[in-house]
Amino acid sequence: MYADKTLTCRDCGASFVFTSGEQEFYASKGFTNEPSRCPDCRANRNRSRESGGYAGGYSSGGGFERRERQLFPAVCANCGKDTMVPFQPRGDRPVYCSDCFESQRQGSSAGGRGRW
């Protein structure tokens, strides 16, 4: 049913064989396109993706690396206590320590219309 085909790699231009077994495997997975890269270029492409082709925080070990959260100093607008917040205060809005923020949040949601 399937016969070996010789294809040309779109990356390096080398010829490679798309075997009948590979064709059968592709068909069983529902793939309709033939491979456009030779096995070496496919492996190189996969390796480059795993080792940093994506800069969104994934480590090469397959897990997710958390970035250290940057904290900024601020003075609580309610009690005057020095605190650290995870955003850069702009000065045009009040900043609260965690205790005052929680009491503000609970007080505003008591009327049924919370901030979130």
N, CA, C and O atoms as a GROMACS GRO file, in nm:
protein
  464
    1MET      N    1   0.083  -0.119   0.000
    1MET     CA    2   0.000   0.000   0.000
    1MET      C    3   0.087   0.126   0.000
    1MET      O    4   0.065   0.216  -0.081
    2TYR      N    5   0.187   0.133   0.090
    2TYR     CA    6   0.278   0.248   0.094
    2TYR      C    7   0.412   0.208   0.033
    2TYR      O    8   0.456   0.094   0.046
    3ALA      N    9   0.475   0.303  -0.033
    3ALA     CA   10   0.608   0.280  -0.090
    3ALA      C   11   0.700   0.392  -0.040
    3ALA      O   12   0.657   0.506  -0.022
    4ASP      N   13   0.828   0.358  -0.019
    4ASP     CA   14   0.924   0.458   0.025
    4ASP      C   15   0.928   0.575  -0.073
    4ASP      O   16   0.919   0.556  -0.194
    5LYS      N   17   0.941   0.697  -0.018
    5LYS     CA   18   0.950   0.818  -0.100
    5LYS      C   19   1.077   0.893  -0.062
    5LYS      O   20   1.115   0.895   0.056
    6THR      N   21   1.141   0.954  -0.158
    6THR     CA   22   1.256   1.038  -0.132
    6THR      C   23   1.207   1.183  -0.132
    6THR      O   24   1.149   1.230  -0.229
    7LEU      N   25   1.231   1.252  -0.020
    7LEU     CA   26   1.188   1.391  -0.004
    7LEU      C   27   1.310   1.480   0.015
    7LEU      O   28   1.419   1.431   0.043
    8THR      N   29   1.292   1.609   0.000
    8THR     CA   30   1.400   1.707   0.019
    8THR      C   31   1.369   1.792   0.141
    8THR      O   32   1.259   1.846   0.153
    9CYS      N   33   1.466   1.804   0.232
    9CYS     CA   34   1.451   1.882   0.356
    9CYS      C   35   1.442   2.030   0.322
    9CYS      O   36   1.523   2.082   0.245
   10ARG      N   37   1.346   2.098   0.380
   10ARG     CA   38   1.330   2.240   0.353
   10ARG      C   39   1.431   2.327   0.426
   10ARG      O   40   1.450   2.443   0.390
   11ASP      N   41   1.499   2.270   0.529
   11ASP     CA   42   1.600   2.347   0.602
   11ASP      C   43   1.738   2.333   0.540
   11ASP      O   44   1.803   2.433   0.508
   12CYS      N   45   1.784   2.208   0.523
   12CYS     CA   46   1.922   2.188   0.477
   12CYS      C   47   1.932   2.147   0.330
   12CYS      O   48   2.041   2.150   0.273
   13GLY      N   49   1.819   2.110   0.269
   13GLY     CA   50   1.820   2.073   0.128
   13GLY      C   51   1.864   1.930   0.101
   13GLY      O   52   1.872   1.889  -0.015
   14ALA      N   53   1.891   1.854   0.205
   14ALA     CA   54   1.934   1.715   0.187
   14ALA      C   55   1.815   1.627   0.153
   14ALA      O   56   1.701   1.655   0.191
   15SER      N   57   1.843   1.519   0.082
   15SER     CA   58   1.740   1.421   0.051
   15SER      C   59   1.728   1.323   0.167
   15SER      O   60   1.828   1.288   0.229
   16PHE      N   61   1.606   1.279   0.195
   16PHE     CA   62   1.585   1.178   0.297
   16PHE      C   63   1.469   1.090   0.255
   16PHE      O   64   1.386   1.129   0.173
   17VAL      N   65   1.465   0.970   0.312
   17VAL     CA   66   1.364   0.873   0.273
   17VAL      C   67   1.249   0.876   0.374
   17VAL      O   68   1.270   0.866   0.495
   18PHE      N   69   1.129   0.890   0.322
   18PHE     CA   70   1.007   0.881   0.400
   18PHE      C   71   0.958   0.739   0.378
   18PHE      O   72   0.893   0.708   0.278
   19THR      N   73   0.990   0.652   0.474
   19THR     CA   74   0.967   0.508   0.455
   19THR      C   75   0.819   0.473   0.458
   19THR      O   76   0.735   0.550   0.505
   20SER      N   77   0.789   0.356   0.407
   20SER     CA   78   0.650   0.310   0.407
   20SER      C   79   0.600   0.294   0.550
   20SER      O   80   0.483   0.320   0.578
   21GLY      N   81   0.686   0.250   0.640
   21GLY     CA   82   0.648   0.238   0.781
   21GLY      C   83   0.614   0.374   0.842
   21GLY      O   84   0.516   0.386   0.917
   22GLU      N   85   0.695   0.475   0.811
   22GLU     CA   86   0.667   0.610   0.860
   22GLU      C   87   0.537   0.663   0.801
   22GLU      O   88   0.459   0.729   0.871
   23GLN      N   89   0.513   0.634   0.675
   23GLN     CA   90   0.389   0.678   0.610
   23GLN      C   91   0.268   0.614   0.678
   23GLN      O   92   0.167   0.680   0.701
   24GLU      N   93   0.280   0.486   0.710
   24GLU     CA   94   0.171   0.416   0.778
   24GLU      C   95   0.147   0.476   0.917
   24GLU      O   96   0.033   0.494   0.959
   25PHE      N   97   0.257   0.507   0.987
   25PHE     CA   98   0.246   0.570   1.119
   25PHE      C   99   0.177   0.706   1.107
   25PHE      O  100   0.086   0.736   1.185
   26TYR      N  101   0.219   0.788   1.011
   26TYR     CA  102   0.158   0.920   0.991
   26TYR      C  103   0.008   0.905   0.965
   26TYR      O  104  -0.073   0.978   1.022
   27ALA      N  105  -0.028   0.809   0.879
   27ALA     CA  106  -0.169   0.788   0.846
   27ALA      C  107  -0.247   0.744   0.970
   27ALA      O  108  -0.361   0.786   0.988
   28SER      N  109  -0.187   0.660   1.055
   28SER     CA  110  -0.257   0.612   1.175
   28SER      C  111  -0.282   0.726   1.274
   28SER      O  112  -0.378   0.723   1.350
   29LYS      N  113  -0.196   0.827   1.272
   29LYS     CA  114  -0.212   0.944   1.359
   29LYS      C  115  -0.302   1.051   1.297
   29LYS      O  116  -0.336   1.150   1.362
   30GLY      N  117  -0.341   1.030   1.173
   30GLY     CA  118  -0.428   1.128   1.107
   30GLY      C  119  -0.353   1.242   1.042
   30GLY      O  120  -0.415   1.340   1.001
   31PHE      N  121  -0.221   1.231   1.032
   31PHE     CA  122  -0.143   1.338   0.967
   31PHE      C  123  -0.164   1.329   0.817
   31PHE      O  124  -0.160   1.220   0.759
   32THR      N  125  -0.186   1.442   0.755
   32THR     CA  126  -0.209   1.444   0.610
   32THR      C  127  -0.090   1.499   0.533
   32THR      O  128  -0.079   1.474   0.413
   33ASN      N  129  -0.002   1.572   0.598
   33ASN     CA  130   0.116   1.629   0.532
   33ASN      C  131   0.237   1.539   0.550
   33ASN      O  132   0.255   1.476   0.655
   34GLU      N  133   0.319   1.535   0.448
   34GLU     CA  134   0.446   1.464   0.458
   34GLU      C  135   0.543   1.549   0.539
   34GLU      O  136   0.527   1.671   0.546
   35PRO      N  137   0.645   1.487   0.600
   35PRO     CA  138   0.743   1.567   0.673
   35PRO      C  139   0.820   1.656   0.577
   35PRO      O  140   0.852   1.616   0.465
   36SER      N  141   0.850   1.778   0.621
   36SER     CA  142   0.923   1.870   0.534
   36SER      C  143   1.068   1.886   0.578
   36SER      O  144   1.146   1.954   0.511
   37ARG      N  145   1.105   1.824   0.690
   37ARG     CA  146   1.242   1.830   0.740
   37ARG      C  147   1.298   1.689   0.754
   37ARG      O  148   1.226   1.595   0.785
   38CYS      N  149   1.427   1.676   0.731
   38CYS     CA  150   1.493   1.548   0.750
   38CYS      C  151   1.500   1.517   0.900
   38CYS      O  152   1.482   1.607   0.982
   39PRO      N  153   1.524   1.391   0.937
   39PRO     CA  154   1.527   1.356   1.079
   39PRO      C  155   1.627   1.440   1.161
   39PRO      O  156   1.597   1.476   1.275
   40ASP      N  157   1.743   1.473   1.104
   40ASP     CA  158   1.842   1.554   1.177
   40ASP      C  159   1.790   1.695   1.203
   40ASP      O  160   1.802   1.747   1.314
   41CYS      N  161   1.732   1.758   1.101
   41CYS     CA  162   1.680   1.895   1.119
   41CYS      C  163   1.558   1.895   1.212
   41CYS      O  164   1.539   1.990   1.288
   42ARG      N  165   1.476   1.789   1.206
   42ARG     CA  166   1.363   1.779   1.299
   42ARG      C  167   1.413   1.770   1.441
   42ARG      O  168   1.360   1.836   1.530
   43ALA      N  169   1.515   1.688   1.463
   43ALA     CA  170   1.571   1.672   1.599
   43ALA      C  171   1.633   1.802   1.647
   43ALA      O  172   1.614   1.841   1.763
   44ASN      N  173   1.706   1.872   1.559
   44ASN     CA  174   1.766   2.000   1.597
   44ASN      C  175   1.660   2.103   1.632
   44ASN      O  176   1.675   2.179   1.727
   45ARG      N  177   1.552   2.105   1.555
   45ARG     CA  178   1.443   2.199   1.580
   45ARG      C  179   1.376   2.170   1.715
   45ARG      O  180   1.348   2.262   1.791
   46ASN      N  181   1.352   2.043   1.743
   46ASN     CA  182   1.293   2.007   1.873
   46ASN      C  183   1.385   2.040   1.989
   46ASN      O  184   1.340   2.089   2.093
   47ARG      N  185   1.515   2.015   1.970
   47ARG     CA  186   1.611   2.047   2.076
   47ARG      C  187   1.616   2.198   2.102
   47ARG      O  188   1.623   2.240   2.218
   48SER      N  189   1.613   2.278   1.997
   48SER     CA  190   1.620   2.424   2.016
   48SER      C  191   1.494   2.476   2.084
   48SER      O  192   1.501   2.573   2.160
   49ARG      N  193   1.380   2.414   2.058
   49ARG     CA  194   1.257   2.454   2.127
   49ARG      C  195   1.264   2.422   2.275
   49ARG      O  196   1.221   2.503   2.358
   50GLU      N  197   1.317   2.305   2.309
   50GLU     CA  198   1.323   2.262   2.449
   50GLU      C  199   1.425   2.340   2.530
   50GLU      O  200   1.409   2.356   2.651
   51SER      N  201   1.530   2.389   2.465
   51SER     CA  202   1.639   2.451   2.541
   51SER      C  203   1.639   2.602   2.535
   51SER      O  204   1.745   2.664   2.544
   52GLY      N  205   1.524   2.663   2.519
   52GLY     CA  206   1.521   2.808   2.528
   52GLY      C  207   1.466   2.878   2.408
   52GLY      O  208   1.477   3.001   2.399
   53GLY      N  209   1.408   2.808   2.314
   53GLY     CA  210   1.347   2.875   2.201
   53GLY      C  211   1.229   2.959   2.244
   53GLY      O  212   1.188   3.052   2.174
   54TYR      N  213   1.173   2.927   2.360
   54TYR     CA  214   1.062   3.003   2.416
   54TYR      C  215   1.108   3.069   2.544
   54TYR      O  216   1.159   3.001   2.633
   55ALA      N  217   1.093   3.200   2.555
   55ALA     CA  218   1.145   3.273   2.670
   55ALA      C  219   1.038   3.302   2.774
   55ALA      O  220   1.048   3.400   2.846
   56GLY      N  221   0.936   3.220   2.782
   56GLY     CA  222   0.826   3.247   2.872
   56GLY      C  223   0.839   3.188   3.010
   56GLY      O  224   0.740   3.182   3.083
   57GLY      N  225   0.959   3.144   3.049
   57GLY     CA  226   0.976   3.096   3.184
   57GLY      C  227   0.993   2.946   3.197
   57GLY      O  228   1.010   2.897   3.308
   58TYR      N  229   0.988   2.873   3.089
   58TYR     CA  230   1.006   2.729   3.098
   58TYR      C  231   1.153   2.697   3.102
   58TYR      O  232   1.232   2.755   3.027
   59SER      N  233   1.189   2.606   3.188
   59SER     CA  234   1.329   2.566   3.198
   59SER      C  235   1.355   2.454   3.099
   59SER      O  236   1.261   2.393   3.048
   60SER      N  237   1.483   2.426   3.072
   60SER     CA  238   1.515   2.318   2.980
   60SER      C  239   1.483   2.183   3.040
   60SER      O  240   1.478   2.084   2.968
   61GLY      N  241   1.462   2.176   3.171
   61GLY     CA  242   1.426   2.051   3.236
   61GLY      C  243   1.280   2.016   3.220
   61GLY      O  244   1.238   1.911   3.268
   62GLY      N  245   1.202   2.100   3.155
   62GLY     CA  246   1.062   2.070   3.131
   62GLY      C  247   0.968   2.131   3.233
   62GLY      O  248   0.846   2.129   3.212
   63GLY      N  249   1.020   2.185   3.342
   63GLY     CA  250   0.934   2.246   3.443
   63GLY      C  251   0.920   2.395   3.421
   63GLY      O  252   0.968   2.450   3.322
   64PHE      N  253   0.855   2.458   3.513
   64PHE     CA  254   0.834   2.602   3.502
   64PHE      C  255   0.919   2.672   3.608
   64PHE      O  256   0.914   2.637   3.725
   65GLU      N  257   0.996   2.770   3.566
   65GLU     CA  258   1.077   2.848   3.659
   65GLU      C  259   1.001   2.973   3.699
   65GLU      O  260   0.953   3.047   3.614
   66ARG      N  261   0.989   2.994   3.828
   66ARG     CA  262   0.925   3.117   3.875
   66ARG      C  263   1.028   3.228   3.882
   66ARG      O  264   1.140   3.208   3.930
   67ARG      N  265   0.989   3.343   3.835
   67ARG     CA  266   1.076   3.459   3.850
   67ARG      C  267   1.055   3.514   3.990
   67ARG      O  268   0.944   3.509   4.044
   68GLU      N  269   1.160   3.566   4.047
   68GLU     CA  270   1.150   3.627   4.179
   68GLU      C  271   1.061   3.750   4.167
   68GLU      O  272   1.082   3.834   4.080
   69ARG      N  273   0.962   3.760   4.253
   69ARG     CA  274   0.870   3.874   4.250
   69ARG      C  275   0.943   3.998   4.300
   69ARG      O  276   1.006   3.996   4.406
   70GLN      N  277   0.934   4.105   4.225
   70GLN     CA  278   0.995   4.230   4.266
   70GLN      C  279   0.897   4.305   4.355
   70GLN      O  280   0.780   4.324   4.319
   71LEU      N  281   0.945   4.348   4.471
   71LEU     CA  282   0.862   4.422   4.564
   71LEU      C  283   0.912   4.566   4.574
   71LEU      O  284   1.032   4.592   4.559
   72PHE      N  285   0.819   4.657   4.599
   72PHE     CA  286   0.853   4.799   4.607
   72PHE      C  287   0.811   4.853   4.744
   72PHE      O  288   0.707   4.814   4.797
   73PRO      N  289   0.892   4.943   4.800
   73PRO     CA  290   0.856   5.001   4.930
   73PRO      C  291   0.742   5.101   4.915
   73PRO      O  292   0.731   5.172   4.815
   74ALA      N  293   0.657   5.105   5.017
   74ALA     CA  294   0.545   5.199   5.018
   74ALA      C  295   0.505   5.227   5.162
   74ALA      O  296   0.545   5.155   5.253
   75VAL      N  297   0.427   5.333   5.182
   75VAL     CA  298   0.373   5.367   5.312
   75VAL      C  299   0.222   5.350   5.304
   75VAL      O  300   0.158   5.405   5.214
   76CYS      N  301   0.166   5.275   5.396
   76CYS     CA  302   0.021   5.249   5.396
   76CYS      C  303  -0.055   5.381   5.412
   76CYS      O  304  -0.025   5.460   5.501
   77ALA      N  305  -0.152   5.402   5.325
   77ALA     CA  306  -0.232   5.524   5.327
   77ALA      C  307  -0.330   5.526   5.444
   77ALA      O  308  -0.384   5.632   5.478
   78ASN      N  309  -0.352   5.411   5.507
   78ASN     CA  310  -0.447   5.403   5.616
   78ASN      C  311  -0.379   5.415   5.753
   78ASN      O  312  -0.417   5.498   5.834
   79CYS      N  313  -0.278   5.331   5.778
   79CYS     CA  314  -0.216   5.328   5.910
   79CYS      C  315  -0.077   5.390   5.915
   79CYS      O  316  -0.023   5.409   6.024
   80GLY      N  317  -0.018   5.420   5.800
   80GLY     CA  318   0.114   5.483   5.796
   80GLY      C  319   0.230   5.387   5.812
   80GLY      O  320   0.345   5.431   5.820
   81LYS      N  321   0.204   5.258   5.816
   81LYS     CA  322   0.309   5.157   5.834
   81LYS      C  323   0.387   5.140   5.704
   81LYS      O  324   0.330   5.143   5.595
   82ASP      N  325   0.521   5.122   5.716
   82ASP     CA  326   0.603   5.090   5.600
   82ASP      C  327   0.568   4.948   5.555
   82ASP      O  328   0.553   4.858   5.637
   83THR      N  329   0.555   4.930   5.423
   83THR     CA  330   0.518   4.799   5.370
   83THR      C  331   0.586   4.779   5.236
   83THR      O  332   0.645   4.872   5.180
   84MET      N  333   0.577   4.658   5.183
   84MET     CA  334   0.630   4.625   5.051
   84MET      C  335   0.512   4.575   4.967
   84MET      O  336   0.431   4.494   5.013
   85VAL      N  337   0.504   4.624   4.843
   85VAL     CA  338   0.395   4.586   4.754
   85VAL      C  339   0.451   4.533   4.622
   85VAL      O  340   0.562   4.571   4.584
   86PRO      N  341   0.377   4.445   4.552
   86PRO     CA  342   0.428   4.384   4.429
   86PRO      C  343   0.406   4.469   4.303
   86PRO      O  344   0.399   4.414   4.192
   87PHE      N  345   0.394   4.598   4.318
   87PHE     CA  346   0.377   4.688   4.205
   87PHE      C  347   0.443   4.820   4.239
   87PHE      O  348   0.466   4.851   4.356
   88GLN      N  349   0.475   4.898   4.137
   88GLN     CA  350   0.538   5.028   4.157
   88GLN      C  351   0.429   5.129   4.191
   88GLN      O  352   0.346   5.160   4.105
   89PRO      N  353   0.426   5.183   4.313
   89PRO     CA  354   0.324   5.284   4.348
   89PRO      C  355   0.341   5.407   4.260
   89PRO      O  356   0.453   5.453   4.237
   90ARG      N  357   0.229   5.461   4.212
   90ARG     CA  358   0.232   5.576   4.122
   90ARG      C  359   0.210   5.708   4.194
   90ARG      O  360   0.248   5.813   4.142
   91GLY      N  361   0.151   5.703   4.310
   91GLY     CA  362   0.126   5.826   4.384
   91GLY      C  363  -0.013   5.883   4.364
   91GLY      O  364  -0.057   5.966   4.444
   92ASP      N  365  -0.084   5.841   4.260
   92ASP     CA  366  -0.218   5.894   4.236
   92ASP      C  367  -0.328   5.808   4.298
   92ASP      O  368  -0.446   5.844   4.291
   93ARG      N  369  -0.292   5.696   4.358
   93ARG     CA  370  -0.389   5.609   4.422
   93ARG      C  371  -0.333   5.564   4.556
   93ARG      O  372  -0.211   5.551   4.570
   94PRO      N  373  -0.418   5.540   4.654
   94PRO     CA  374  -0.369   5.497   4.785
   94PRO      C  375  -0.312   5.356   4.780
   94PRO      O  376  -0.357   5.271   4.703
   95VAL      N  377  -0.211   5.332   4.864
   95VAL     CA  378  -0.149   5.200   4.877
   95VAL      C  379  -0.169   5.157   5.021
   95VAL      O  380  -0.149   5.237   5.113
   96TYR      N  381  -0.207   5.031   5.041
   96TYR     CA  382  -0.235   4.982   5.175
   96TYR      C  383  -0.143   4.865   5.209
   96TYR      O  384  -0.100   4.790   5.121
   97CYS      N  385  -0.114   4.851   5.340
   97CYS     CA  386  -0.044   4.732   5.386
   97CYS      C  387  -0.142   4.614   5.374
   97CYS      O  388  -0.260   4.635   5.348
   98SER      N  389  -0.093   4.492   5.391
   98SER     CA  390  -0.180   4.377   5.370
   98SER      C  391  -0.298   4.374   5.467
   98SER      O  392  -0.408   4.334   5.430
   99ASP      N  393  -0.277   4.416   5.592
   99ASP     CA  394  -0.386   4.416   5.690
   99ASP      C  395  -0.494   4.517   5.651
   99ASP      O  396  -0.612   4.484   5.650
  100CYS      N  397  -0.453   4.640   5.619
  100CYS     CA  398  -0.550   4.743   5.582
  100CYS      C  399  -0.617   4.711   5.449
  100CYS      O  400  -0.735   4.739   5.430
  101PHE      N  401  -0.541   4.652   5.356
  101PHE     CA  402  -0.599   4.614   5.228
  101PHE      C  403  -0.710   4.512   5.250
  101PHE      O  404  -0.817   4.522   5.190
  102GLU      N  405  -0.684   4.413   5.334
  102GLU     CA  406  -0.783   4.310   5.361
  102GLU      C  407  -0.908   4.369   5.426
  102GLU      O  408  -1.020   4.333   5.390
  103SER      N  409  -0.890   4.460   5.522
  103SER     CA  410  -1.007   4.520   5.587
  103SER      C  411  -1.082   4.610   5.488
  103SER      O  412  -1.205   4.616   5.492
  104GLN      N  413  -1.011   4.680   5.399
  104GLN     CA  414  -1.077   4.761   5.296
  104GLN      C  415  -1.158   4.672   5.203
  104GLN      O  416  -1.272   4.704   5.168
  105ARG      N  417  -1.098   4.560   5.164
  105ARG     CA  418  -1.164   4.469   5.072
  105ARG      C  419  -1.289   4.407   5.134
  105ARG      O  420  -1.393   4.396   5.069
  106GLN      N  421  -1.278   4.367   5.259
  106GLN     CA  422  -1.393   4.307   5.327
  106GLN      C  423  -1.503   4.411   5.348
  106GLN      O  424  -1.622   4.380   5.336
  107GLY      N  425  -1.464   4.532   5.378
  107GLY     CA  426  -1.563   4.638   5.398
  107GLY      C  427  -1.636   4.673   5.271
  107GLY      O  428  -1.756   4.701   5.274
  108SER      N  429  -1.566   4.673   5.157
  108SER     CA  430  -1.630   4.710   5.031
  108SER      C  431  -1.718   4.598   4.978
  108SER      O  432  -1.815   4.625   4.906
  109SER      N  433  -1.687   4.473   5.010
  109SER     CA  434  -1.768   4.362   4.959
  109SER      C  435  -1.888   4.334   5.049
  109SER      O  436  -1.976   4.255   5.012
  110ALA      N  437  -1.894   4.396   5.165
  110ALA     CA  438  -2.006   4.372   5.257
  110ALA      C  439  -2.136   4.423   5.196
  110ALA      O  440  -2.243   4.368   5.225
  111GLY      N  441  -2.131   4.525   5.114
  111GLY     CA  442  -2.250   4.579   5.051
  111GLY      C  443  -2.294   4.503   4.928
  111GLY      O  444  -2.391   4.540   4.863
  112GLY      N  445  -2.221   4.395   4.896
  112GLY     CA  446  -2.261   4.314   4.783
  112GLY      C  447  -2.194   4.356   4.653
  112GLY      O  448  -2.211   4.289   4.551
  113ARG      N  449  -2.120   4.465   4.653
  113ARG     CA  450  -2.054   4.508   4.531
  113ARG      C  451  -1.906   4.521   4.556
  113ARG      O  452  -1.855   4.630   4.581
  114GLY      N  453  -1.837   4.409   4.550
  114GLY     CA  454  -1.693   4.407   4.571
  114GLY      C  455  -1.619   4.462   4.450
  114GLY      O  456  -1.678   4.485   4.344
  115ARG      N  457  -1.493   4.483   4.467
  115ARG     CA  458  -1.411   4.535   4.360
  115ARG      C  459  -1.398   4.434   4.248
  115ARG      O  460  -1.389   4.471   4.131
  116TRP      N  461  -1.398   4.302   4.283
  116TRP     CA  462  -1.381   4.200   4.181
  116TRP      C  463  -1.512   4.136   4.157
  116TRP      O  464  -1.523   4.046   4.074
   0.00000   0.00000   0.00000
